[in-house]
Amino acid sequence: MKITVVGLGYVGLPLACLCAEKGHDVSGLDIDSARVEKISKGISPIEDESLAKKLKKVKIRATAKPEECIPKSEIIIVCVPTPVDHSHSPDLKPLIDSVTTVSKHIKKGSMLVIESTINPGVVEEVVAPILKAAGIDPAKNDIHLSHCPERIDPGNKKWTVENIPRVVGAVTNEALKKAAEFYRGIISAEITELSTVKAAEATKIMENTFRDINIAFINEMARSFDMLGIDIMEVIKGASTKPFAFMPHYPGIGVGGHCIPVDPYYLIKRAKQTGFDHRFLSLAREINESMPHYTAELVEKAILSKAGIMQGAKIGVMGLAYKANVDDIRESPALKLLSILRGKGADVRAFDPHVADMSDFVDLNELLDFSDYLIIATDHAEFKKILAEDFKKNNIKAIIDGKNCLDMGAIKGLKILYHGIGRS
Ligand SMILES: NC(=O)c1ccc[n+]([C@@H]2O[C@H](COP(=O)([O-])OP(=O)(O)OC[C@H]3O[C@@H](n4cnc5c(N)ncnc54)[C@H](O)[C@@H]3O)[C@@H](O)[C@H]2O)c1
């Protein structure tokens, strides 16, 4: 099949590679010409070993010109970003722009799949009208319009684009069957057909709000237990011995990435239009958004107890990415934490081995050398390996372990002040 993947990012590029590996003739359309150029040369713009290897093997015709790929494609899959703006309102511009472009070039009888995360209603209320305005009616199967939300977890070696089960919903039954058949051909996991496109949209939003709510819950427990002098990590370990009805989640400095801190707002805003107030989802967002501030308070308390003044305190932040071992800084709580601490007059500098262009140092040694106080903002493998003795050698006075990933006992044993999120 001739396929065009629209949007070659964390979602679109692995998908394009998978389609090519399965023998399809794949083009990739992106508005970012630097990205297009890299991919055309077989270079991955994303830090991901297996993706880099795949790109060297498979052929993806990357382009910024829709007329070169859309008219000849039988399948078009849209993987553009769906962010929120500063007021947390859904920003559908990339989706609207890309579907508008597709509508000008798509040939009748083709399949159009939206993989981007969207709230219930977007396919029927936003995507379909754009197509209709271009004289294409998906309800009449002029093209086969469906939604198959992506569930990829970048950096996860066990669950990949190829083996994560998928759900699909479509505008017509024919479109549903065609989309399900296509995905069964490329994915080695169950493809579940849902009866409506709205159900597929809601499935993805519910999965991600489930995660946001559970993280907010454990963040709240961590803060409460900290006041009670109870180690949250020990409690999570204890609760995890229950073989049913408990699922461990872990506290931290906040929630980042393009999905978990963003997607709940899509549902909150859409539900509001129907008169429904998602109090629980909004509270979870509020708690998780407050975590960088809470972490900054821990840092401030530690510094004041040691030096009596925040002004000029030399703070080293370890990690800028929103999660371990990836280069993605979107919505990263580390960035919020940096700006809060700088606002308090501290001399804050950061190092992330995966985000070199935003790091203040070339390596970890330089950061340790500079810092009097340390914050672990991301639990990168490289950071977890540091020994308590190395902190001591560098005269670190206090460590705020925002990921509870260091050896608390060893650090405290060397008389370095240690505070995690929910343990000290
Ligand atoms: N990142 C994840 O872990 C993840 C996981 C599951 C689902 N999703 C969802 O998938 C979607 C894509 O996310 P992502 O992380 O891949 O985003 P991304 O920013 O990594 O990639 C999106 C790409 O789309 C391109 N683009 C933007 N507007 C375009 C347009 N009008 N035409 C063509 N290309 C355009 C961008 O240049 C970029 O290369 C989002 O809806 C996101 O919520 C993301």
The ligand as an SDF file (V2000), in Angstrom:
LIG
                    3D

 44 48  0  0  0  0  0  0  0  0999 V2000
    4.8150   11.5320   22.4920 N   0  0  0  0  0  0  0  0  0  0  0  0
    4.1280   10.5240   22.9550 C   0  0  0  0  0  0  0  0  0  0  0  0
    4.6070    9.7810   23.8070 O   0  0  0  0  0  0  0  0  0  0  0  0
    2.7300   10.2300   22.4760 C   0  0  0  0  0  0  0  0  0  0  0  0
    2.1650    8.9770   22.7650 C   0  0  0  0  0  0  0  0  0  0  0  0
    0.8890    8.6990   22.3220 C   0  0  0  0  0  0  0  0  0  0  0  0
    0.1750    9.6710   21.6080 C   0  0  0  0  0  0  0  0  0  0  0  0
    0.7280   10.8810   21.3550 N   0  0  0  0  0  0  0  0  0  0  0  0
   -0.0630   11.8470   20.5930 C   0  0  0  0  0  0  0  0  0  0  0  0
    0.3920   11.8060   19.2450 O   0  0  0  0  0  0  0  0  0  0  0  0
    0.3560   13.1140   18.6630 C   0  0  0  0  0  0  0  0  0  0  0  0
    1.7340   13.4870   18.1440 C   0  0  0  0  0  0  0  0  0  0  0  0
    2.6200   13.5920   19.2390 O   0  0  0  0  0  0  0  0  0  0  0  0
    4.1870   13.5800   19.0630 P   0  0  0  0  0  0  0  0  0  0  0  0
    4.7600   13.4000   20.4090 O   0  0  0  0  0  0  0  0  0  0  0  0
    4.5870   12.6310   17.9840 O   0  0  0  0  0  0  0  0  0  0  0  0
    4.4450   15.0710   18.5560 O   0  0  0  0  0  0  0  0  0  0  0  0
    5.8250   15.6320   17.9360 P   0  0  0  0  0  0  0  0  0  0  0  0
    5.8270   17.0680   18.2210 O   0  0  0  0  0  0  0  0  0  0  0  0
    6.9700   14.7890   18.3790 O   0  0  0  0  0  0  0  0  0  0  0  0
    5.6580   15.3990   16.3790 O   0  0  0  0  0  0  0  0  0  0  0  0
    4.6850   16.0230   15.6250 C   0  0  0  0  0  0  0  0  0  0  0  0
    5.2440   16.3570   14.2330 C   0  0  0  0  0  0  0  0  0  0  0  0
    4.1710   16.9300   13.4800 O   0  0  0  0  0  0  0  0  0  0  0  0
    4.7070   17.9810   12.6870 C   0  0  0  0  0  0  0  0  0  0  0  0
    3.6200   18.8790   12.3020 N   0  0  0  0  0  0  0  0  0  0  0  0
    3.0310   19.8680   13.0360 C   0  0  0  0  0  0  0  0  0  0  0  0
    2.0630   20.4500   12.3090 N   0  0  0  0  0  0  0  0  0  0  0  0
    2.0460   19.8290   11.1010 C   0  0  0  0  0  0  0  0  0  0  0  0
    1.2820   19.9920    9.9170 C   0  0  0  0  0  0  0  0  0  0  0  0
    0.3190   20.9170    9.8410 N   0  0  0  0  0  0  0  0  0  0  0  0
    1.5320   19.1900    8.8650 N   0  0  0  0  0  0  0  0  0  0  0  0
    2.5160   18.2580    8.9200 C   0  0  0  0  0  0  0  0  0  0  0  0
    3.2760   18.0500   10.0320 N   0  0  0  0  0  0  0  0  0  0  0  0
    3.0480   18.8270   11.0890 C   0  0  0  0  0  0  0  0  0  0  0  0
    5.7660   18.6010   13.5910 C   0  0  0  0  0  0  0  0  0  0  0  0
    6.6910   19.3550   12.8240 O   0  0  0  0  0  0  0  0  0  0  0  0
    6.3810   17.3810   14.2470 C   0  0  0  0  0  0  0  0  0  0  0  0
    7.4670   16.8720   13.5150 O   0  0  0  0  0  0  0  0  0  0  0  0
   -0.1950   14.0290   19.7390 C   0  0  0  0  0  0  0  0  0  0  0  0
   -1.5860   14.1230   19.5780 O   0  0  0  0  0  0  0  0  0  0  0  0
    0.1190   13.2920   21.0280 C   0  0  0  0  0  0  0  0  0  0  0  0
   -0.7720   13.6150   22.0630 O   0  0  0  0  0  0  0  0  0  0  0  0
    1.9910   11.1740   21.7480 C   0  0  0  0  0  0  0  0  0  0  0  0
  1  2  1  0
  2  3  2  0
  2  4  1  0
  4  5  1  0
  4 44  2  0
  5  6  2  0
  6  7  1  0
  7  8  2  0
  8  9  1  0
  8 44  1  0
  9 10  1  0
  9 42  1  0
 10 11  1  0
 11 12  1  0
 11 40  1  0
 12 13  1  0
 13 14  1  0
 14 15  2  0
 14 16  1  0
 14 17  1  0
 17 18  1  0
 18 19  2  0
 18 20  1  0
 18 21  1  0
 21 22  1  0
 22 23  1  0
 23 24  1  0
 23 38  1  0
 24 25  1  0
 25 26  1  0
 25 36  1  0
 26 27  1  0
 26 35  1  0
 27 28  2  0
 28 29  1  0
 29 30  1  0
 29 35  2  0
 30 31  1  0
 30 32  2  0
 32 33  1  0
 33 34  2  0
 34 35  1  0
 36 37  1  0
 36 38  1  0
 38 39  1  0
 40 41  1  0
 40 42  1  0
 42 43  1  0
M  CHG  2   8   1  16  -1
M  END
$$$$
